Amino acid sequence: MVKPVTSFLKRFLIGRPLKSTELGEQKLNKAKALAILSSDALSSVAYGPEQILLVLITIGATALWYSIPIAIGVLLLLTALILSYRQIIFAYSHGGGAYVVSKENLGKYPGLIAGGSLLVDYILTVAVSVSAGADAITSAFPNLHEYNVMISVVFIVFITILNLRGVTESASVLAYPVYLFVLALAILMGTGLYNILTGNVPAELHVPLGTPVAGISLFLLLRAFSSGSSALTGVEAISNAIPNFKSPAAANAAKTLMAMGAILAVLFSGIVVLAYYYGVAPMAEVTVVSQIAEQTFGRNAMYYFIQGTTALILVLAANTGYSAFPLLAVNLAKDKFIPRMFTMRGDRLGYSNGIIILGVLSILLLFVFGGKTEQLIPLYAVGVFIPFTLSQTGMMVKWMRGKPKGWVQKFTINTVGALISFLVTIMFFLTKFTQVWPVLIFLPLLILLFHRINKHYEAVADQLRITTCEQGIQIEGNVIIVPVAGITHVVMNSLNYAKSLSAHQIIAVHVPFEREEEAVFEEKWEKWQPDVRLVTLFTPYRSIIQPLTKFIDTVQRKANESNYKVTVIIPQFIPKKGWHNILHNQSSLLIRAHLLFRKDVIVTTVPYHLKK
């Protein structure tokens, strides 16, 4: 009863199968799409401003005022990215984002670099998000710290199952925490700005803008800028997930992108401004958002509401990866760079294989890095800025080639975005090389894997393709070989099937391990099936496979000379209950596994179903 139990469990966790005609019901409206596709970008507000302060504090507290001009630079980059990806949405409304843009305008390998970077980045998105959420929980409950990885795994399993249930169902559940987080930060910023404007925040907490700082350098400012740019990860997700939107998909995706950009800009700049006026410096045990909330409200219910929604969105930011990874995988699979299985929809009309693979790889990554968020963030950030740079450069080439109306303005937007993205990428490699060097190894290996998979698919297509001038090989007859273990109903069932095929010759093959057994079996066979030729292949090594395959090869060579085909009919009995299979040695499966890789040998299994 294994099958009914697993079927019941699958239906309980995932839900009833949906008809293909219900696909339209699985599309997202703008409100749900904003929540499910921007959770990654919005959650980065919780650590993006802090990354800027972590670099500046190395010079001293007086250098923290530089966070304001650096934040303005990050907002300019955000504006360029939003405008650029808005253009990408309308130019490539079928989805694919940076991969499609880079491939069509820069060539196959730049496209694969962008696509491979994003695939890995979405895996990192899931790992970083759940490990950050687990960190928030274990910070509140230190006794759980040793279970950090296991808590992260539970989160991934939960989000994976939720996404297997369908896009709309996961969006319905995850929308509320995202909007609660936005509401919590809006209240925090509104209250904080009110306190600043009314003079309730002492001026001595911060140094005036423009205060001279000894030891400051352009290199350090660029490093702080690149670190703060980690707040922009996830901006590209909407352009990859256009097929998930309700019609008109491109217009709805563009509006959602603009809304996400506006919210992200307000939240990011608000946190930076409050951190400056409150004189907040980064601390190992307490986050910047936590310090701002505590100074604004004290340790009351509002403080815990902000901390709770922040922890929740850090976990749920993983869902952006689940929304974008499967759709990007579909584009790569259609172009024959990754397995075709990624194009298949599951019972709930989602791309289940992509969802499951993403969950498995994210869990594996967590175990490799021990669930340490700080080791994952640099890889996570550089993995998204490489596609940023390539997609913007690709759009520049597109406008230069086509020169549509208003192309100069579009070209300028993409040029600014490409230059800043390239600068950020270079800064990551210069300042955090010890953390991001694996990119230089796994990315080329990933491109090589894409190339080998594509080469395989092309070779298969070339061999399967039929042209009008080709003629198939004429088959003159059929020689059937039936491996037999004894005189049973299973063997009789297979021999009857073999006789029904009008074969040129039927050969039963028996492999005894003892000489006495050989003579006894031949005598019994002569009485039972005198019209079927029996060949016994004695072996003292107790192996059926080697003598059987050697005999088949001999028969096949002779058969090929006369254009005869060799068919091996394998008798197999099927137990009534699935678990009974472990009580038998499964010789038929081993024989079939060996023969399937032999050319010009046809393998057929004839099942005999047991009744008790």
KAVENRA-V945376 format. One line per field, one symbol per residue. ss: DSSP state (~ for helix, > for strand, _ for the rest). phi: phi as a letter, one per 30 degrees, with the letter a starting at -180 (. if undefined). psi: psi as a letter, one per 30 degrees, with the letter a starting at -180 (. if undefined). Layout:
BEGIN
ss->???
phi->???
psi->???
END
This chain:
BEGIN
ss->_~~~~~~~~~~~~~_____~~~~~~~_>_~~~~~~~~~~~~~~_~~~~~~~~~~~~____~~~~~~~~~~~~~~~~~~~~~~~~~~~~~~~_____~~~~~~~~~~_~~~~~~~~~~~~~~~~~~~~~~~~~~~~~~~~~_~~~~~~~~~~~~~~~~~~~~~~~__~~~~~~~~~~~~~~~~~~~~~~~~~~~~~~~_____~~~____________~~~~~~~~~~~~~~~____~~~~_~~~>___~~~~~~~~~~~~~~~~~~~~~~~~~~~~~__________~~~~~~~~~~___~~~~~~~~~~~~~~~~_~~~~~~~~~~~~~~~~~_____~~~~________~~~~~~~~~~~~~~~~~~___~~~~~~~~~~~~~~~~~~~~~~~~~~~~~~____~~~~~~~~~~~~~~~~~~~~~~~~~_~~~~__~~~~~~~~~~~~~~~~~~~~~~~~~~____________>>>>>>>_____~~~~~~~~~~~_____>>>>>>____~~~~~~~~~~~~~~____>>>>_______~~~~~~~~~~~~~~~~~~__>>>>>>>>>>>___~~~~~~___~~~~~~~~~_____>>>>>>>>>___
phi->.ddedddddddddcjddcdddceddcdcddddddddccddddddddbdeddddddddddkdddddddddddddddddeddddddddddeddbddjjheddddddcckddeddddddddedddddedddddddddddddddbedcedceddddddeddddddddddkdddddddddddddddddddddddddddddddcidcedddbdddjddbdjdbddddddddddddddcdjddddddceddddddddddddddddddddddddddddddddddddidcdbdcbddddddddddcidcdddddddddddddddddededddceddddddddddicbededcdddecicdddddddeddddddddddciiddddceedddddcdddedddddddeddddddhddiddddddedddddddddddedddddcbedcceeedcddddddddedddddddddddddcdccdcdbdddcdabcccbdbcacbdddddddddddddhddacbccbcdcbdddddddddddeddbddcdcccbdbdchbddddddddddddddddddchcccccccdbccddceddeddbdhddddddddddccdibccbccdbddca
psi->geeeeeeeeeeeeellkklffgeffglkleeeeeeffgeeeefffffeeeeeeeeeffelfffffffeeeeeeeeeeeeeeeeefeeeeefiffafbeeeeeefffleeeeeeeeeeeeeeeeeeeeeeeeeeeeeefeeiffgefgeeeeeeeeeeeeeeeeffleeeeeeefeeeefeeeeeeeeeeeeeeeeefggfjkffflklkgkkkkfkleeeeeeeeeeffffgkfefeeffgeffllkjeeeeeeeeeeeeeeeeeeeeeeeeeeeeefhkkklefkleeeeeeefefaiaeeefeeeeeeeefeeffffeefeeeeeeeeeeeeghflkffffkkaegglieeeeeeeeeeeeeeeeegggjeffeeeeeeffffeeeeeeeeeeeeeeeeehlkgfeeeeeeeeeeeeeeeeeeeeeeefhefffffefefeeeeeeeeeeeeeeeeeeeeffkklffkklkkkfakkkkjkkfajleeeeeeeeeeffghlekkkkkkjlfkeeeeeeeeeeeeeeiffkkkkkikkfghkeeeeeeeeeeeeeeeeefghkkkkjjjkkkjlekeffefflfheeeeeeeeffgkkgkkkkkjkjkkf.
END
